[in-house]
């Protein structure tokens, strides 16, 4: 629907939830053929749609069971992230290399003792502390260690678009400045 509304001229669509007849969405965007479309999700169905339709895909936890808890924890691990990237590759086919991949970091903290934080968080994910340091939603350590971890995530999963939650974005400004343009 969005792509149709952004296109030149009137647009019609009939589906299970919407019927649009000869609508010419205005104003038309300056970016062509349309502004970048972002779709984020954590389950196979939404990520498959994102792989086919989006320009930017945000790889998130599957929150169908709710925010946090035992049901959510297994799908925020590094292994589950690799599985999600495979779903994206399978669904995107030839366009996979054209996708920009996004990861939101929900907890970021500059510290010289990242292992103590990882040890506190790991039981909630059902993983070892060393693995918790690589959970995509978490970024802890010195600025050097954080930069290395983000570079690792880019190499491992292709994340080139990183977001921080509202509580940590100011503290992460030196990290962003360091990695900008890399």
Secondary structure, 3 states (H helix, E strand, C coil): CHHHHHCCCCEEEECCCCEEEEECCCCCCCCCCCCCCEEEECCHHHHHHHHHHCCEEEECCCCCCCCCCHHHHHHHCHHHHHHHHHHHHHHHHHHHHHCEEEEEECEEEECCCHHHHHHHHHHHHCCCHHHHCCCCCEEEECHHHHHHHHHHHHHHHCEEEEEECCCCCCCCHHHHHHHCCC
